[in-house]
Amino acid sequence: MRRPQFLFYRGSSPTLELLLPLSLAASDTVYATLSQGGSPSLEYAVNGTPSPAGTGSLRIADNAPDTLLLSLSQADTLALSAGDCALQLRVKTQAGTDSFAPCFGCVGQLQKEGLI
């Protein structure tokens, strides 16, 4: 595993702020996919249909078209296993499509399981 670029714990409800090298329009399509063990675990979308869909949200930040806010619900983080995790973004704009290199992080173990 590479040095983690993000960390959150199972059972938490984090919001990841993702800074892009381009500005997005409200009509653009974006997918954010969290993977573990090489398989997609949760996906979020702006103007698309995520699969497997998380219950959190992905949106373009107000007044910052180069920033995405990925909010995971407590149920989402509990659906992930403790350990390594990858996050990859795919974007479709009027100029074309792009897939970004994944960033790598870690999901921390929870001391007591369950929703609070």
C-alpha positions as CSV (number, residue, x, y, z in Angstrom):
1,M,0.0,0.0,0.0
2,R,1.2,3.5,-0.8
3,R,1.1,6.3,1.7
4,P,-2.6,6.9,2.4
5,Q,-4.0,10.1,0.8
6,F,-7.2,9.8,2.9
7,L,-8.4,8.1,6.0
8,F,-11.8,7.6,7.5
9,Y,-13.2,5.1,10.0
10,R,-16.0,2.6,9.6
11,G,-19.2,3.9,11.1
12,S,-18.2,7.6,10.5
13,S,-19.8,9.9,8.0
14,P,-16.9,11.8,6.4
15,T,-17.0,14.3,3.5
16,L,-14.0,14.1,1.2
17,E,-13.0,17.3,-0.6
18,L,-11.6,16.5,-4.1
19,L,-9.8,19.2,-5.9
20,L,-9.8,18.7,-9.7
21,P,-7.4,20.1,-12.4
22,L,-10.5,21.4,-14.3
23,S,-13.8,23.2,-13.7
24,L,-17.0,21.3,-14.0
25,A,-20.4,22.5,-15.4
26,A,-23.7,21.6,-13.8
27,S,-24.4,19.4,-16.8
28,D,-21.2,17.4,-16.6
29,T,-21.3,13.7,-15.5
30,V,-19.0,12.5,-12.8
31,Y,-18.5,9.1,-11.1
32,A,-16.6,8.5,-7.9
33,T,-15.8,4.8,-7.3
34,L,-14.5,3.4,-4.0
35,S,-12.8,0.0,-4.5
36,Q,-11.4,-2.6,-2.2
37,G,-9.5,-5.7,-3.2
38,G,-9.7,-4.6,-6.9
39,S,-13.5,-4.6,-7.0
40,P,-15.9,-1.6,-6.9
41,S,-17.5,-1.4,-3.5
42,L,-19.5,1.9,-3.6
43,E,-20.1,4.4,-6.4
44,Y,-21.5,8.0,-6.4
45,A,-22.5,10.1,-9.3
46,V,-23.4,13.6,-10.5
47,N,-25.8,13.3,-13.5
48,G,-25.4,9.5,-13.7
49,T,-26.5,6.2,-12.2
50,P,-24.0,4.8,-9.7
51,S,-23.6,1.0,-9.3
52,P,-23.2,-0.3,-6.7
53,A,-24.8,2.9,-5.3
54,G,-23.8,4.3,-2.0
55,T,-26.4,6.2,0.1
56,G,-24.2,9.3,0.5
57,S,-23.8,12.0,-2.1
58,L,-21.4,13.5,-4.7
59,R,-21.8,17.1,-5.7
60,I,-19.9,20.0,-7.2
61,A,-19.0,22.5,-4.5
62,D,-21.0,25.8,-4.5
63,N,-18.8,28.6,-5.9
64,A,-15.9,26.2,-6.6
65,P,-16.5,24.3,-9.9
66,D,-13.1,22.6,-9.6
67,T,-14.0,20.9,-6.3
68,L,-16.2,17.8,-5.6
69,L,-17.6,17.0,-2.2
70,L,-18.0,13.3,-1.6
71,S,-20.2,12.7,1.5
72,L,-20.3,9.1,2.8
73,S,-23.1,8.0,5.1
74,Q,-22.5,5.9,8.2
75,A,-24.1,2.9,6.3
76,D,-21.6,3.4,3.5
77,T,-18.6,3.4,5.7
78,L,-19.9,0.3,7.5
79,A,-20.3,-1.4,4.2
80,L,-16.5,-1.2,3.6
81,S,-14.0,-3.4,5.3
82,A,-11.2,-2.0,7.4
83,G,-8.0,-1.8,5.3
84,D,-6.8,-0.4,2.0
85,C,-9.2,1.5,-0.3
86,A,-8.9,3.2,-3.7
87,L,-10.9,6.1,-5.0
88,Q,-11.1,6.8,-8.7
89,L,-12.9,9.7,-10.6
90,R,-14.3,9.5,-14.1
91,V,-15.6,12.7,-15.8
92,K,-17.5,13.5,-18.9
93,T,-17.6,17.1,-20.1
94,Q,-18.5,18.8,-23.3
95,A,-14.7,18.6,-24.2
96,G,-14.7,14.8,-23.7
97,T,-14.1,12.1,-21.1
98,D,-11.3,11.5,-18.6
99,S,-10.4,9.0,-15.9
100,F,-8.1,10.1,-13.2
101,A,-5.4,8.0,-11.6
102,P,-6.8,6.6,-8.3
103,C,-5.9,8.0,-5.0
104,F,-5.3,5.5,-2.2
105,G,-6.5,5.6,1.4
106,C,-7.4,3.6,4.4
107,V,-10.6,2.6,6.2
108,G,-9.9,2.4,9.9
109,Q,-11.3,-0.3,12.1
110,L,-14.3,0.5,14.4
111,Q,-14.0,-0.6,18.1
112,K,-17.7,-1.3,18.3
113,E,-19.8,-2.1,15.3
114,G,-23.3,-0.7,14.4
115,L,-25.1,2.5,13.6
116,I,-25.3,5.2,16.2
